[in-house]
Amino acid sequence: MSKSPSLKVYVIAYLLFLYAPIALLPLFAFNDSRVIAFPLAGFTTNWFAEMWADANLFTAFRNSLIIAVSSSLLATTLGVFAARASTRYKFPAKGAVLGLIMLPMVLPEMILAMSLLVVLIALGVPLSIFTIILGHVLVCTPFAVAILTSAFQSLDRSLEEAAYDLGETSASTFRLIILPLVMPGIISSLLICFTISLDEFIISNFLGSGDPILSVYIFGQFRFPAKVPAVMALGFILVCVSICLLTIAEYFRRRGIAKTGGKDTGGFL
């Protein structure tokens, strides 16, 4: 990169374009004005107090927490099974099956959401928090599989074979040997899936039944200019939480690689 100044300028400009809006969140979250514009009027924490006093916000947060926890648990569980099968066993159409599992990662979410909505209506399933969880599991599972496949691939096969030689069954070997070794990857998958589900808007908007969901609630508040500063305060908190979760996930990912003696080839941070 040092030999290509133009590439360096492009990378810096790209990062500024990508992260400058996030950097503006704390400025307007603490700005003593309801108008989101420069110059800043002064320092205040009133918008955080207004945010905490909003009962609808807490209802939306509770629903989103239920959805995010349920989705991350289900997606990670499915990811463990899929990653284990893909790295340990050979079966017909293995590549096609894994491709279908990873497909939601590359499909436009608008198409995915509309397809799910049509299927659910055709089956007569009423829209609810449960249908949102189903949609989020579909979106999160490919990320869980990608993370856990890396964790399972870094395992030393000789440890599993040694357990079999000592009389352990397949189930006890998985529970006592394999699961503890891939646990950092499982924790990383849970945190990443939780973050993805918490931030998901399109699926929540299409498959929701009117119950307040945090991402949809935030979008709706932008219709009211007087509510925007409180939304900025909420956005600042969500960014901080997301960064913390991603940092913890990356820590466990690297810890899992180091634990199994694998080579780190990159991660989230």
C-alpha positions in Angstrom: 0.0 0.0 0.0 3.0 2.3 0.6 3.8 2.1 -3.1 0.3 3.1 -4.1 -0.7 6.5 -2.6 -3.9 6.6 -4.6 -5.0 3.3 -3.0 -4.2 4.6 0.4 -6.2 7.8 -0.2 -9.1 5.6 -1.5 -9.0 3.4 1.6 -9.0 6.4 4.0 -11.8 8.1 2.0 -13.9 4.9 2.1 -13.4 4.4 5.9 -14.4 8.1 6.5 -17.5 7.7 4.3 -18.4 4.5 6.1 -17.8 5.6 9.8 -18.3 9.3 9.7 -22.1 9.0 10.4 -21.4 6.8 13.4 -18.9 9.4 14.7 -21.7 12.1 14.5 -24.0 10.1 16.9 -22.3 11.1 20.1 -22.1 14.7 19.0 -25.9 15.1 18.5 -26.7 12.7 21.4 -25.2 15.2 23.8 -26.2 18.3 21.9 -28.5 20.7 23.7 -30.9 21.2 20.7 -33.7 19.3 19.1 -32.4 20.4 15.7 -29.8 18.0 14.2 -27.5 20.5 12.6 -24.3 22.5 13.2 -23.3 24.5 15.0 -23.8 22.6 18.2 -25.8 24.4 20.9 -24.1 23.0 24.0 -23.8 19.9 26.2 -26.7 18.1 27.8 -27.8 14.6 28.9 -31.5 15.4 28.7 -32.0 13.2 25.6 -30.8 10.1 27.5 -33.3 10.9 30.3 -36.1 11.3 27.7 -35.1 8.0 26.2 -35.3 6.2 29.6 -38.7 7.7 30.2 -40.2 6.2 27.0 -42.3 3.2 28.0 -42.7 2.1 24.4 -39.0 2.0 24.0 -38.6 -0.5 26.8 -41.4 -2.7 25.4 -39.6 -2.7 22.0 -36.3 -3.4 23.7 -37.8 -6.4 25.6 -39.3 -7.9 22.5 -36.1 -7.4 20.6 -34.2 -9.0 23.4 -36.5 -12.1 23.4 -36.0 -12.3 19.6 -32.2 -11.8 19.6 -31.6 -14.4 22.4 -33.9 -17.0 20.9 -32.5 -16.4 17.4 -28.9 -16.6 18.5 -29.5 -19.8 20.5 -31.3 -21.5 17.6 -28.9 -20.4 14.9 -25.9 -21.4 16.9 -27.4 -24.8 17.7 -28.1 -25.4 14.0 -24.7 -24.0 13.2 -23.0 -26.6 15.5 -24.8 -29.5 13.7 -24.0 -28.1 10.2 -20.4 -27.3 10.9 -19.8 -30.6 12.6 -21.3 -32.5 9.7 -19.4 -30.5 7.0 -16.0 -30.9 8.7 -16.3 -34.5 9.9 -18.5 -36.5 7.5 -18.9 -37.1 3.8 -22.4 -37.4 2.3 -24.0 -37.0 -1.1 -24.5 -33.4 -2.4 -22.5 -32.0 0.5 -21.5 -28.9 -1.4 -25.0 -28.2 -2.6 -26.5 -28.6 0.9 -23.9 -26.2 2.4 -24.5 -23.8 -0.4 -28.2 -23.7 0.4 -27.4 -23.2 4.1 -25.1 -20.2 3.2 -27.5 -18.8 0.6 -29.3 -16.3 2.9 -25.9 -14.6 3.5 -25.8 -13.4 -0.1 -29.5 -13.1 -1.0 -31.0 -9.5 -0.8 -32.9 -9.3 2.5 -35.9 -7.7 0.8 -36.3 -10.8 -1.4 -35.8 -13.1 1.6 -38.4 -11.2 3.7 -41.0 -11.1 0.9 -40.5 -14.8 0.2 -40.9 -15.7 3.9 -44.0 -13.5 4.2 -45.6 -15.2 1.2 -44.9 -18.7 2.6 -46.2 -17.9 6.0 -49.4 -16.4 4.7 -49.9 -19.4 2.4 -49.4 -21.7 5.4 -51.8 -19.7 7.5 -49.2 -18.9 10.1 -50.2 -15.7 11.9 -47.4 -13.0 12.1 -46.0 -12.6 15.5 -42.7 -12.5 17.4 -42.3 -16.2 16.6 -42.3 -15.5 12.9 -39.7 -12.8 13.3 -37.5 -15.3 15.2 -37.9 -17.8 12.3 -36.7 -15.1 9.9 -33.8 -14.1 12.1 -32.7 -17.7 12.5 -32.6 -18.0 8.7 -30.5 -14.9 8.4 -28.1 -15.7 11.3 -27.5 -19.4 10.6 -25.0 -18.8 7.8 -22.9 -16.6 10.0 -23.0 -19.2 12.8 -22.0 -22.0 10.3 -19.1 -19.9 9.0 -17.7 -19.2 12.5 -18.2 -22.7 13.8 -16.8 -24.4 10.7 -13.5 -22.5 11.3 -13.6 -23.8 14.9 -14.3 -27.4 14.0 -11.7 -27.4 11.2 -8.9 -26.3 13.6 -9.5 -29.4 15.8 -6.9 -32.1 16.0 -8.5 -35.3 14.8 -6.1 -37.4 16.8 -7.7 -36.2 20.1 -11.0 -37.6 18.9 -9.4 -40.9 17.8 -7.6 -41.2 21.2 -10.9 -40.8 23.0 -12.4 -43.6 21.0 -9.4 -45.8 21.7 -9.9 -45.2 25.5 -13.5 -46.5 25.2 -15.5 -43.3 24.9 -18.6 -43.3 22.7 -19.3 -40.8 19.9 -21.7 -38.9 22.2 -19.3 -38.7 25.2 -16.4 -37.8 22.9 -18.4 -34.9 21.5 -19.5 -33.7 24.9 -16.2 -34.1 26.8 -13.6 -33.5 24.2 -15.0 -31.6 21.1 -17.5 -29.3 22.7 -15.1 -27.7 25.2 -12.5 -27.2 22.5 -15.0 -25.4 20.2 -16.7 -23.5 23.0 -14.9 -20.2 22.2 -16.3 -20.5 18.7 -19.8 -21.2 20.1 -19.7 -18.1 22.3 -18.4 -16.0 19.4 -21.3 -17.3 17.2 -23.8 -16.5 19.9 -22.6 -12.9 20.3 -22.4 -12.3 16.5 -25.9 -13.7 15.9 -27.3 -11.7 18.8 -25.8 -8.5 17.3 -27.2 -9.3 13.9 -30.6 -10.1 15.2 -30.8 -7.0 17.4 -29.9 -4.8 14.4 -32.1 -6.5 11.8 -34.8 -4.3 10.4 -36.1 -5.6 7.1 -37.1 -9.1 8.4 -38.6 -7.5 11.5 -40.6 -5.0 9.5 -42.0 -7.6 7.1 -42.8 -10.4 9.5 -43.9 -8.4 12.5 -47.5 -8.3 13.7 -47.5 -4.7 15.1 -45.7 -5.5 18.3 -42.9 -2.9 18.8 -39.5 -4.1 17.8 -36.5 -1.9 18.5 -35.2 -1.5 15.0 -38.7 -0.8 13.6 -39.4 1.5 16.6 -36.3 3.5 15.9 -37.2 3.9 12.2 -40.7 5.0 13.1 -39.5 7.7 15.5 -37.7 9.6 12.7 -41.1 10.7 11.5 -41.3 13.0 14.5 -38.5 15.6 14.5 -38.8 16.2 18.3 -38.0 12.5 18.9 -34.8 12.5 16.8 -32.4 13.6 19.6 -33.6 10.8 21.9 -33.1 8.3 19.0 -29.6 9.6 18.6 -28.9 8.9 22.2 -30.3 5.4 21.8 -28.2 4.9 18.7 -25.1 5.9 20.5 -25.8 3.3 23.2 -26.5 0.6 20.6 -23.2 1.4 18.8 -21.3 1.0 22.0 -23.1 -2.3 22.9 -22.4 -3.6 19.4 -18.7 -2.7 19.5 -18.4 -4.4 22.9 -20.2 -7.6 21.7 -18.0 -7.8 18.6 -14.9 -7.3 20.6 -15.8 -10.0 23.0 -16.7 -12.3 20.1 -13.4 -11.7 18.4 -11.6 -12.4 21.7 -13.3 -15.8 22.0 -12.7 -16.5 18.4 -8.9 -15.9 18.7 -8.8 -17.7 22.0 -10.4 -20.8 20.4 -7.9 -20.8 17.5 -5.0 -20.5 20.0 -6.5 -23.2 22.1 -6.5 -25.7 19.2 -3.1 -24.6 17.9 -4.6 -23.3 14.6 -3.5 -20.3 12.5 -5.4 -17.0 12.7 -6.4 -16.0 9.2 -8.4 -12.9 10.1 -11.6 -12.1 11.9 -14.2 -9.5 12.7 -11.8 -6.8 14.1 
